[in-house]
Amino acid sequence: MDDPRLADHAVGLELELAELVEQRERARVQDRQADADRLQREIDSVQLELAETAEALAARPKPVEVRAHHAA
């Protein structure tokens, strides 16, 4: 059965990832290396979860398309 929540979860992870990368870059510019390192660990975790979610999405069976045959 298709679960649209899985696709929504992937989008949420992508948004979270973008925000974390932005925060990490800001920490680097502000010379807050400890914060940048912490954020990198969070980024790594989100990337792993996103990869697992993408694999789950790819493994889902594709819906079967039914076409009606019309006689001419």
C-alpha positions as CSV (number, residue, x, y, z in Angstrom):
1,M,0.0,0.0,0.0
2,D,1.3,3.5,-0.9
3,D,2.1,5.7,2.1
4,P,2.2,9.4,1.0
5,R,3.7,10.2,4.4
6,L,6.9,8.6,3.4
7,A,7.3,11.1,0.5
8,D,6.3,13.9,2.9
9,H,8.9,12.7,5.3
10,A,11.6,12.9,2.6
11,V,10.6,16.5,1.8
12,G,10.8,17.4,5.5
13,L,14.2,15.8,5.8
14,E,15.4,17.8,2.7
15,L,14.2,21.0,4.3
16,E,15.9,20.2,7.6
17,L,19.1,19.3,5.8
18,A,19.1,22.7,4.0
19,E,18.6,24.5,7.3
20,L,21.3,22.6,9.1
21,V,23.8,23.3,6.3
22,E,23.0,27.0,6.4
23,Q,23.5,27.0,10.2
24,R,26.8,25.1,9.9
25,E,28.1,27.6,7.3
26,R,27.1,30.5,9.6
27,A,28.9,28.8,12.5
28,R,32.0,28.4,10.4
29,V,31.9,32.1,9.2
30,Q,31.5,33.2,12.9
31,D,34.5,30.9,13.9
32,R,32.3,28.7,16.1
33,Q,34.0,25.4,15.3
34,A,32.4,23.4,18.1
35,D,28.9,24.4,16.8
36,A,30.0,23.7,13.2
37,D,31.2,20.2,14.3
38,R,27.9,19.5,16.2
39,L,25.9,20.6,13.2
40,Q,27.9,18.4,10.9
41,R,27.1,15.4,13.0
42,E,23.4,16.4,12.8
43,I,23.8,16.8,9.0
44,D,25.4,13.3,8.7
45,S,22.4,11.8,10.7
46,V,19.8,13.6,8.5
47,Q,21.6,12.5,5.3
48,L,21.6,8.9,6.5
49,E,17.9,9.1,7.3
50,L,17.2,10.7,3.9
51,A,19.1,8.0,2.1
52,E,17.2,5.3,3.9
53,T,13.9,7.1,3.1
54,A,14.8,7.4,-0.5
55,E,15.6,3.6,-0.6
56,A,12.2,2.9,0.9
57,L,10.5,5.1,-1.6
58,A,12.4,3.4,-4.5
59,A,11.5,-0.1,-3.2
60,R,7.8,0.6,-3.2
61,P,5.8,-1.2,-5.9
62,K,4.8,1.0,-8.7
63,P,1.0,1.4,-9.1
64,V,-0.5,-0.5,-12.0
65,E,-2.0,1.6,-14.7
66,V,-5.2,0.3,-16.1
67,R,-6.3,1.5,-19.6
68,A,-9.7,1.0,-21.0
69,H,-9.7,-0.4,-24.5
70,H,-12.2,1.4,-26.7
71,A,-13.4,-0.3,-29.9
72,A,-13.4,2.1,-32.9
